[in-house]
Amino acid sequence: MIILGVIIHWYLTVFVHAIYLHRYKSHKQFALSKKAERVFNIISYLITGSSYLDPTTYSICHKLHHSHSDRNKDPHSPANSKNYFDFHLVTIKNFMKVRNNIVKPRQSFIQKFASSIYSRITWIFKPAIRPFFFLPC
Ligand SMILES: [Zn+2]
């Protein structure tokens, strides 16, 4: 049952990331109404929990990644990092820089709340509050 939960959670996370953050928010490959977009954002928050990525910030960083692949302005490039850990630290730093300087003033309530430290801490108690509480992760 635990392995099944991990597999289901993994695929839901991949679905939200690939369809909502990548295909919709970054590349606008399909259209959504404002209401549907809000629903997707909430689903993204509920599925990814403490790993929630602000969709607007993700979109900007992803476009920078495509525009400047493996060059200095690429916010997510192993070519600009010393090792695996540095790669992730640089990516987080760049993500936070974009979020704090460009996106934060325009964030919706759910984006502000989901990106806050208070929200991330509440996921410690996720078995009690998460809709997929039966899932182990
Ligand atoms: Zn892309």
Backbone and ligand atoms as CSV (ligand in chain L), in Angstrom:
chain,resi,resn,atom,element,x,y,z
A,1,MET,N,N,0.828,-1.212,0.000
A,1,MET,CA,C,0.000,0.000,0.000
A,1,MET,C,C,0.861,1.260,0.000
A,2,ILE,N,N,1.958,1.222,0.778
A,2,ILE,CA,C,2.849,2.384,0.838
A,2,ILE,C,C,3.497,2.625,-0.519
A,3,ILE,N,N,3.951,1.567,-1.163
A,3,ILE,CA,C,4.587,1.710,-2.478
A,3,ILE,C,C,3.587,2.247,-3.495
A,4,LEU,N,N,2.353,1.762,-3.444
A,4,LEU,CA,C,1.313,2.262,-4.339
A,4,LEU,C,C,1.067,3.758,-4.099
A,5,GLY,N,N,1.039,4.167,-2.833
A,5,GLY,CA,C,0.875,5.584,-2.487
A,5,GLY,C,C,1.994,6.439,-3.035
A,6,VAL,N,N,3.234,5.952,-2.921
A,6,VAL,CA,C,4.391,6.688,-3.442
A,6,VAL,C,C,4.276,6.822,-4.960
A,7,ILE,N,N,3.891,5.749,-5.620
A,7,ILE,CA,C,3.768,5.771,-7.087
A,7,ILE,C,C,2.662,6.737,-7.517
A,8,ILE,N,N,1.527,6.694,-6.854
A,8,ILE,CA,C,0.417,7.611,-7.195
A,8,ILE,C,C,0.841,9.059,-6.964
A,9,HIS,N,N,1.470,9.310,-5.825
A,9,HIS,CA,C,1.918,10.674,-5.524
A,9,HIS,C,C,2.937,11.152,-6.545
A,10,TRP,N,N,3.852,10.276,-6.918
A,10,TRP,CA,C,4.880,10.613,-7.904
A,10,TRP,C,C,4.224,11.033,-9.229
A,11,TYR,N,N,3.279,10.238,-9.692
A,11,TYR,CA,C,2.637,10.553,-10.975
A,11,TYR,C,C,1.779,11.814,-10.899
A,12,LEU,N,N,1.125,12.052,-9.768
A,12,LEU,CA,C,0.347,13.292,-9.616
A,12,LEU,C,C,1.276,14.509,-9.644
A,13,THR,N,N,2.435,14.384,-8.991
A,13,THR,CA,C,3.404,15.482,-8.985
A,13,THR,C,C,3.946,15.736,-10.389
A,14,VAL,N,N,4.271,14.672,-11.095
A,14,VAL,CA,C,4.755,14.806,-12.474
A,14,VAL,C,C,3.670,15.434,-13.342
A,15,PHE,N,N,2.421,15.009,-13.154
A,15,PHE,CA,C,1.306,15.558,-13.929
A,15,PHE,C,C,1.181,17.069,-13.702
A,16,VAL,N,N,1.163,17.485,-12.456
A,16,VAL,CA,C,1.031,18.917,-12.141
A,16,VAL,C,C,2.203,19.700,-12.717
A,17,HIS,N,N,3.402,19.162,-12.544
A,17,HIS,CA,C,4.585,19.856,-13.030
A,17,HIS,C,C,4.570,19.938,-14.564
A,18,ALA,N,N,4.360,18.798,-15.220
A,18,ALA,CA,C,4.446,18.760,-16.684
A,18,ALA,C,C,3.293,19.509,-17.354
A,19,ILE,N,N,2.080,19.276,-16.887
A,19,ILE,CA,C,0.925,19.867,-17.565
A,19,ILE,C,C,0.687,21.313,-17.141
A,20,TYR,N,N,0.627,21.560,-15.843
A,20,TYR,CA,C,0.287,22.914,-15.384
A,20,TYR,C,C,1.484,23.871,-15.453
A,21,LEU,N,N,2.572,23.542,-14.765
A,21,LEU,CA,C,3.701,24.472,-14.707
A,21,LEU,C,C,4.427,24.592,-16.049
A,22,HIS,N,N,4.694,23.450,-16.686
A,22,HIS,CA,C,5.490,23.501,-17.906
A,22,HIS,C,C,4.652,23.814,-19.142
A,23,ARG,N,N,3.692,22.945,-19.471
A,23,ARG,CA,C,2.930,23.126,-20.720
A,23,ARG,C,C,2.019,24.340,-20.679
A,24,TYR,N,N,1.340,24.575,-19.556
A,24,TYR,CA,C,0.405,25.702,-19.506
A,24,TYR,C,C,1.104,27.016,-19.131
A,25,LYS,N,N,1.692,27.078,-17.928
A,25,LYS,CA,C,2.225,28.360,-17.442
A,25,LYS,C,C,3.429,28.839,-18.246
A,26,SER,N,N,4.342,27.930,-18.591
A,26,SER,CA,C,5.557,28.374,-19.266
A,26,SER,C,C,5.402,28.500,-20.771
A,27,HIS,N,N,4.713,27.545,-21.405
A,27,HIS,CA,C,4.667,27.533,-22.866
A,27,HIS,C,C,3.304,27.860,-23.453
A,28,LYS,N,N,2.303,28.072,-22.616
A,28,LYS,CA,C,0.952,28.445,-23.081
A,28,LYS,C,C,0.470,27.538,-24.223
A,29,GLN,N,N,0.646,26.248,-24.035
A,29,GLN,CA,C,0.251,25.310,-25.092
A,29,GLN,C,C,-1.241,25.037,-25.125
A,30,PHE,N,N,-1.958,25.480,-24.115
A,30,PHE,CA,C,-3.415,25.400,-24.121
A,30,PHE,C,C,-3.947,26.529,-23.241
A,31,ALA,N,N,-5.221,26.806,-23.385
A,31,ALA,CA,C,-5.829,27.916,-22.644
A,31,ALA,C,C,-6.667,27.388,-21.485
A,32,LEU,N,N,-6.696,28.160,-20.418
A,32,LEU,CA,C,-7.547,27.869,-19.268
A,32,LEU,C,C,-8.262,29.150,-18.877
A,33,SER,N,N,-9.476,29.020,-18.369
A,33,SER,CA,C,-10.152,30.197,-17.825
A,33,SER,C,C,-9.449,30.570,-16.523
A,34,LYS,N,N,-9.702,31.783,-16.044
A,34,LYS,CA,C,-9.080,32.222,-14.788
A,34,LYS,C,C,-9.469,31.289,-13.640
A,35,LYS,N,N,-10.733,30.876,-13.654
A,35,LYS,CA,C,-11.223,29.989,-12.595
A,35,LYS,C,C,-10.509,28.627,-12.664
A,36,ALA,N,N,-10.368,28.075,-13.869
A,36,ALA,CA,C,-9.684,26.790,-14.031
A,36,ALA,C,C,-8.215,26.907,-13.630
A,37,GLU,N,N,-7.615,28.052,-13.943
A,37,GLU,CA,C,-6.220,28.267,-13.565
A,37,GLU,C,C,-6.066,28.277,-12.041
A,38,ARG,N,N,-7.004,28.949,-11.359
A,38,ARG,CA,C,-6.965,28.962,-9.888
A,38,ARG,C,C,-7.128,27.552,-9.324
A,39,VAL,N,N,-8.026,26.779,-9.926
A,39,VAL,CA,C,-8.244,25.402,-9.470
A,39,VAL,C,C,-6.965,24.584,-9.663
A,40,PHE,N,N,-6.329,24.719,-10.824
A,40,PHE,CA,C,-5.075,24.005,-11.083
A,40,PHE,C,C,-4.006,24.414,-10.070
A,41,ASN,N,N,-3.958,25.720,-9.759
A,41,ASN,CA,C,-2.966,26.205,-8.809
A,41,ASN,C,C,-3.194,25.590,-7.425
A,42,ILE,N,N,-4.435,25.513,-7.011
A,42,ILE,CA,C,-4.761,24.908,-5.712
A,42,ILE,C,C,-4.437,23.411,-5.734
A,43,ILE,N,N,-4.774,22.739,-6.830
A,43,ILE,CA,C,-4.441,21.307,-6.953
A,43,ILE,C,C,-2.923,21.136,-6.890
A,44,SER,N,N,-2.203,22.021,-7.570
A,44,SER,CA,C,-0.740,21.976,-7.538
A,44,SER,C,C,-0.237,22.109,-6.106
A,45,TYR,N,N,-0.825,23.049,-5.363
A,45,TYR,CA,C,-0.427,23.253,-3.971
A,45,TYR,C,C,-0.731,22.009,-3.134
A,46,LEU,N,N,-1.911,21.441,-3.295
A,46,LEU,CA,C,-2.303,20.280,-2.500
A,46,LEU,C,C,-1.457,19.048,-2.822
A,47,ILE,N,N,-1.064,18.905,-4.073
A,47,ILE,CA,C,-0.285,17.730,-4.460
A,47,ILE,C,C,1.197,17.888,-4.109
A,48,THR,N,N,1.755,19.076,-4.370
A,48,THR,CA,C,3.196,19.228,-4.145
A,48,THR,C,C,3.528,19.658,-2.722
A,49,GLY,N,N,2.575,20.204,-1.999
A,49,GLY,CA,C,2.766,20.528,-0.583
A,49,GLY,C,C,3.920,21.463,-0.318
A,50,SER,N,N,4.831,21.027,0.515
A,50,SER,CA,C,5.949,21.896,0.903
A,50,SER,C,C,6.907,22.155,-0.251
A,51,SER,N,N,6.784,21.403,-1.329
A,51,SER,CA,C,7.635,21.613,-2.506
A,51,SER,C,C,6.956,22.503,-3.544
A,52,TYR,N,N,5.864,23.144,-3.152
A,52,TYR,CA,C,5.099,23.997,-4.075
A,52,TYR,C,C,6.019,25.002,-4.758
A,53,LEU,N,N,5.874,25.101,-6.077
A,53,LEU,CA,C,6.616,26.106,-6.840
A,53,LEU,C,C,5.631,27.155,-7.328
A,54,ASP,N,N,5.916,28.394,-7.010
A,54,ASP,CA,C,5.061,29.467,-7.484
A,54,ASP,C,C,5.021,29.415,-9.009
A,55,PRO,N,N,3.818,29.308,-9.607
A,55,PRO,CA,C,3.732,29.102,-11.058
A,55,PRO,C,C,4.296,30.258,-11.888
A,56,THR,N,N,4.092,31.482,-11.442
A,56,THR,CA,C,4.614,32.626,-12.201
A,56,THR,C,C,6.132,32.645,-12.155
A,57,THR,N,N,6.682,32.395,-10.987
A,57,THR,CA,C,8.142,32.354,-10.844
A,57,THR,C,C,8.715,31.208,-11.673
A,58,TYR,N,N,8.058,30.051,-11.603
A,58,TYR,CA,C,8.512,28.906,-12.385
A,58,TYR,C,C,8.525,29.264,-13.870
A,59,SER,N,N,7.454,29.890,-14.315
A,59,SER,CA,C,7.333,30.256,-15.723
A,59,SER,C,C,8.468,31.177,-16.164
A,60,ILE,N,N,8.756,32.200,-15.370
A,60,ILE,CA,C,9.827,33.147,-15.715
A,60,ILE,C,C,11.177,32.427,-15.734
A,61,CYS,N,N,11.446,31.639,-14.691
A,61,CYS,CA,C,12.724,30.912,-14.626
A,61,CYS,C,C,12.853,29.924,-15.785
A,62,HIS,N,N,11.761,29.267,-16.106
A,62,HIS,CA,C,11.811,28.290,-17.193
A,62,HIS,C,C,12.067,28.960,-18.546
A,63,LYS,N,N,11.440,30.106,-18.758
A,63,LYS,CA,C,11.684,30.844,-20.012
A,63,LYS,C,C,13.129,31.323,-20.083
A,64,LEU,N,N,13.677,31.767,-18.944
A,64,LEU,CA,C,15.097,32.162,-18.910
A,64,LEU,C,C,15.988,30.954,-19.214
A,65,HIS,N,N,15.591,29.803,-18.666
A,65,HIS,CA,C,16.344,28.571,-18.912
A,65,HIS,C,C,16.378,28.235,-20.403
A,66,HIS,N,N,15.239,28.354,-21.080
A,66,HIS,CA,C,15.199,28.076,-22.521
A,66,HIS,C,C,15.959,29.132,-23.316
A,67,SER,N,N,15.818,30.390,-22.917
A,67,SER,CA,C,16.451,31.482,-23.679
A,67,SER,C,C,17.969,31.505,-23.547
A,68,HIS,N,N,18.463,31.082,-22.383
A,68,HIS,CA,C,19.909,31.196,-22.120
A,68,HIS,C,C,20.517,29.855,-21.728
A,69,SER,N,N,20.088,28.792,-22.365
A,69,SER,CA,C,20.548,27.447,-21.987
A,69,SER,C,C,22.059,27.349,-21.842
A,70,ASP,N,N,22.476,26.928,-20.646
A,70,ASP,CA,C,23.878,26.684,-20.305
A,70,ASP,C,C,24.784,27.893,-20.501
A,71,ARG,N,N,24.197,29.089,-20.456
A,71,ARG,CA,C,24.998,30.315,-20.470
A,71,ARG,C,C,24.818,31.018,-19.129
A,72,ASN,N,N,25.458,32.163,-18.936
A,72,ASN,CA,C,25.454,32.829,-17.630
A,72,ASN,C,C,24.069,33.162,-17.083
A,73,LYS,N,N,23.125,33.516,-17.937
A,73,LYS,CA,C,21.804,33.921,-17.450
A,73,LYS,C,C,20.843,32.748,-17.259
A,74,ASP,N,N,21.305,31.539,-17.496
A,74,ASP,CA,C,20.456,30.363,-17.280
A,74,ASP,C,C,20.340,30.117,-15.773
A,75,PRO,N,N,19.110,30.223,-15.205
A,75,PRO,CA,C,18.967,30.051,-13.749
A,75,PRO,C,C,19.015,28.597,-13.297
A,76,HIS,N,N,19.046,27.659,-14.252
A,76,HIS,CA,C,18.939,26.233,-13.904
A,76,HIS,C,C,19.871,25.427,-14.801
A,77,SER,N,N,21.186,25.719,-14.675
A,77,SER,CA,C,22.137,25.050,-15.562
A,77,SER,C,C,23.262,24.385,-14.792
A,78,PRO,N,N,23.494,23.104,-15.050
A,78,PRO,CA,C,24.649,22.448,-14.419
A,78,PRO,C,C,25.974,23.032,-14.916
A,79,ALA,N,N,25.949,23.666,-16.076
A,79,ALA,CA,C,27.173,24.263,-16.627
A,79,ALA,C,C,27.657,25.438,-15.771
A,80,ASN,N,N,26.746,26.045,-15.000
A,80,ASN,CA,C,27.101,27.182,-14.153
A,80,ASN,C,C,27.339,26.772,-12.696
A,81,SER,N,N,27.464,25.490,-12.446
A,81,SER,CA,C,27.612,25.014,-11.071
A,81,SER,C,C,28.841,24.117,-10.931
A,82,LYS,N,N,29.339,24.062,-9.685
A,82,LYS,CA,C,30.539,23.261,-9.414
A,82,LYS,C,C,30.223,21.771,-9.288
A,83,ASN,N,N,29.071,21.471,-8.671
A,83,ASN,CA,C,28.698,20.070,-8.458
A,83,ASN,C,C,27.173,19.974,-8.300
A,84,TYR,N,N,26.697,18.786,-7.999
A,84,TYR,CA,C,25.262,18.520,-7.872
A,84,TYR,C,C,24.595,19.432,-6.835
A,85,PHE,N,N,25.222,19.563,-5.663
A,85,PHE,CA,C,24.630,20.359,-4.588
A,85,PHE,C,C,24.638,21.836,-4.934
A,86,ASP,N,N,25.742,22.295,-5.495
A,86,ASP,CA,C,25.832,23.689,-5.916
A,86,ASP,C,C,24.787,23.993,-6.983
A,87,PHE,N,N,24.556,23.052,-7.872
A,87,PHE,CA,C,23.542,23.211,-8.920
A,87,PHE,C,C,22.167,23.522,-8.300
A,88,HIS,N,N,21.797,22.739,-7.282
A,88,HIS,CA,C,20.493,22.962,-6.653
A,88,HIS,C,C,20.476,24.261,-5.852
A,89,LEU,N,N,21.557,24.577,-5.167
A,89,LEU,CA,C,21.616,25.833,-4.413
A,89,LEU,C,C,21.519,27.039,-5.341
A,90,VAL,N,N,22.224,26.979,-6.463
A,90,VAL,CA,C,22.175,28.079,-7.439
A,90,VAL,C,C,20.755,28.208,-7.999
A,91,THR,N,N,20.125,27.079,-8.304
A,91,THR,CA,C,18.757,27.108,-8.825
A,91,THR,C,C,17.803,27.730,-7.805
A,92,ILE,N,N,17.907,27.325,-6.548
A,92,ILE,CA,C,17.041,27.890,-5.498
A,92,ILE,C,C,17.292,29.391,-5.358
A,93,LYS,N,N,18.570,29.784,-5.348
A,93,LYS,CA,C,18.911,31.205,-5.213
A,93,LYS,C,C,18.314,32.013,-6.361
A,94,ASN,N,N,18.454,31.517,-7.578
A,94,ASN,CA,C,17.910,32.213,-8.741
A,94,ASN,C,C,16.387,32.254,-8.701
A,95,PHE,N,N,15.772,31.149,-8.280
A,95,PHE,CA,C,14.315,31.097,-8.167
A,95,PHE,C,C,13.836,32.151,-7.161
A,96,MET,N,N,14.498,32.220,-6.006
A,96,MET,CA,C,14.102,33.180,-4.963
A,96,MET,C,C,14.331,34.623,-5.421
A,97,LYS,N,N,15.417,34.838,-6.179
A,97,LYS,CA,C,15.699,36.178,-6.679
A,97,LYS,C,C,14.565,36.634,-7.601
A,98,VAL,N,N,14.143,35.770,-8.507
A,98,VAL,CA,C,13.046,36.108,-9.424
A,98,VAL,C,C,11.753,36.314,-8.630
A,99,ARG,N,N,11.486,35.405,-7.701
A,99,ARG,CA,C,10.239,35.505,-6.920
A,99,ARG,C,C,10.205,36.798,-6.113
A,100,ASN,N,N,11.294,37.131,-5.437
A,100,ASN,CA,C,11.288,38.311,-4.565
A,100,ASN,C,C,11.334,39.624,-5.323
A,101,ASN,N,N,12.001,39.645,-6.464
A,101,ASN,CA,C,12.167,40.907,-7.175
A,101,ASN,C,C,11.150,41.155,-8.277
A,102,ILE,N,N,10.599,40.116,-8.848
A,102,ILE,CA,C,9.697,40.308,-9.983
A,102,ILE,C,C,8.272,39.886,-9.661
A,103,VAL,N,N,8.109,38.757,-9.033
A,103,VAL,CA,C,6.784,38.156,-8.912
A,103,VAL,C,C,6.040,38.574,-7.642
A,104,LYS,N,N,6.732,38.659,-6.530
A,104,LYS,CA,C,6.096,38.852,-5.223
A,104,LYS,C,C,5.054,39.977,-5.179
A,105,PRO,N,N,5.356,41.139,-5.742
A,105,PRO,CA,C,4.346,42.199,-5.660
A,105,PRO,C,C,3.031,41.872,-6.374
A,106,ARG,N,N,3.031,40.918,-7.289
A,106,ARG,CA,C,1.827,40.601,-8.077
A,106,ARG,C,C,1.207,39.250,-7.709
A,107,GLN,N,N,1.659,38.624,-6.647
A,107,GLN,CA,C,1.166,37.289,-6.322
A,107,GLN,C,C,-0.268,37.310,-5.805
A,108,SER,N,N,-0.997,36.241,-6.135
A,108,SER,CA,C,-2.343,36.074,-5.591
A,108,SER,C,C,-2.227,35.573,-4.153
A,109,PHE,N,N,-3.365,35.536,-3.456
A,109,PHE,CA,C,-3.354,35.060,-2.068
A,109,PHE,C,C,-2.791,33.647,-1.967
A,110,ILE,N,N,-3.255,32.762,-2.844
A,110,ILE,CA,C,-2.803,31.362,-2.757
A,110,ILE,C,C,-1.311,31.257,-3.044
A,111,GLN,N,N,-0.804,32.055,-3.988
A,111,GLN,CA,C,0.635,32.034,-4.281
A,111,GLN,C,C,1.435,32.515,-3.066
A,112,LYS,N,N,0.960,33.617,-2.446
A,112,LYS,CA,C,1.671,34.145,-1.272
A,112,LYS,C,C,1.630,33.140,-0.135
A,113,PHE,N,N,0.437,32.601,0.129
A,113,PHE,CA,C,0.297,31.662,1.238
A,113,PHE,C,C,1.106,30.391,0.982
A,114,ALA,N,N,0.957,29.815,-0.206
A,114,ALA,CA,C,1.625,28.547,-0.507
A,114,ALA,C,C,3.143,28.677,-0.509
A,115,SER,N,N,3.649,29.871,-0.839
A,115,SER,CA,C,5.098,30.079,-0.871
A,115,SER,C,C,5.663,30.471,0.490
A,116,SER,N,N,4.794,30.711,1.465
A,116,SER,CA,C,5.269,31.189,2.762
A,116,SER,C,C,5.857,30.060,3.605
A,117,ILE,N,N,6.695,30.428,4.532
A,117,ILE,CA,C,7.311,29.447,5.435
A,117,ILE,C,C,6.239,28.797,6.309
A,118,TYR,N,N,5.180,29.541,6.646
A,118,TYR,CA,C,4.111,29.003,7.496
A,118,TYR,C,C,3.414,27.840,6.790
A,119,SER,N,N,3.146,28.030,5.506
A,119,SER,CA,C,2.515,26.965,4.743
A,119,SER,C,C,3.433,25.749,4.657
A,120,ARG,N,N,4.705,25.996,4.373
A,120,ARG,CA,C,5.650,24.863,4.211
A,120,ARG,C,C,5.765,24.085,5.522
A,121,ILE,N,N,5.733,24.801,6.653
A,121,ILE,CA,C,5.833,24.113,7.947
A,121,ILE,C,C,4.577,23.279,8.219
A,122,THR,N,N,3.412,23.769,7.797
A,122,THR,CA,C,2.181,23.011,8.083
A,122,THR,C,C,2.187,21.633,7.427
A,123,TRP,N,N,3.005,21.473,6.378
A,123,TRP,CA,C,3.038,20.170,5.714
A,123,TRP,C,C,3.686,19.101,6.586
A,124,ILE,N,N,4.315,19.523,7.692
A,124,ILE,CA,C,4.820,18.534,8.658
A,124,ILE,C,C,3.648,17.718,9.184
A,125,PHE,N,N,2.498,18.406,9.296
A,125,PHE,CA,C,1.307,17.764,9.834
A,125,PHE,C,C,0.387,17.258,8.729
A,126,LYS,N,N,0.939,17.089,7.541
A,126,LYS,CA,C,0.112,16.771,6.385
A,126,LYS,C,C,-0.777,15.539,6.505
A,127,PRO,N,N,-0.387,14.514,7.225
A,127,PRO,CA,C,-1.320,13.385,7.286
A,127,PRO,C,C,-2.682,13.791,7.824
A,128,ALA,N,N,-2.712,14.841,8.656
A,128,ALA,CA,C,-3.980,15.267,9.226
A,128,ALA,C,C,-4.739,16.238,8.331
A,129,ILE,N,N,-4.019,16.987,7.483
A,129,ILE,CA,C,-4.702,18.032,6.706
A,129,ILE,C,C,-4.729,17.773,5.212
A,130,ARG,N,N,-3.916,16.877,4.729
A,130,ARG,CA,C,-3.805,16.650,3.296
A,130,ARG,C,C,-4.971,15.798,2.783
A,131,PRO,N,N,-5.550,16.174,1.655
A,131,PRO,CA,C,-6.658,15.379,1.122
A,131,PRO,C,C,-6.230,13.974,0.754
A,132,PHE,N,N,-4.985,13.801,0.421
A,132,PHE,CA,C,-4.487,12.474,0.081
A,132,PHE,C,C,-3.769,11.903,1.292
A,133,PHE,N,N,-4.395,12.067,2.459
A,133,PHE,CA,C,-3.719,11.745,3.715
A,133,PHE,C,C,-3.291,10.294,3.821
A,134,PHE,N,N,-3.884,9.453,2.998
A,134,PHE,CA,C,-3.503,8.050,3.055
A,134,PHE,C,C,-2.156,7.800,2.400
A,135,LEU,N,N,-1.673,8.816,1.677
A,135,LEU,CA,C,-0.394,8.649,1.009
A,135,LEU,C,C,0.751,8.841,2.007
A,136,PRO,N,N,1.800,8.085,1.884
A,136,PRO,CA,C,2.864,8.113,2.867
A,136,PRO,C,C,3.830,9.285,2.750
A,137,CYS,N,N,3.824,10.024,1.643
A,137,CYS,CA,C,4.822,11.078,1.518
A,137,CYS,C,C,4.204,12.449,1.467
L,1,ZN,ZN,ZN,10.094,24.085,-21.589
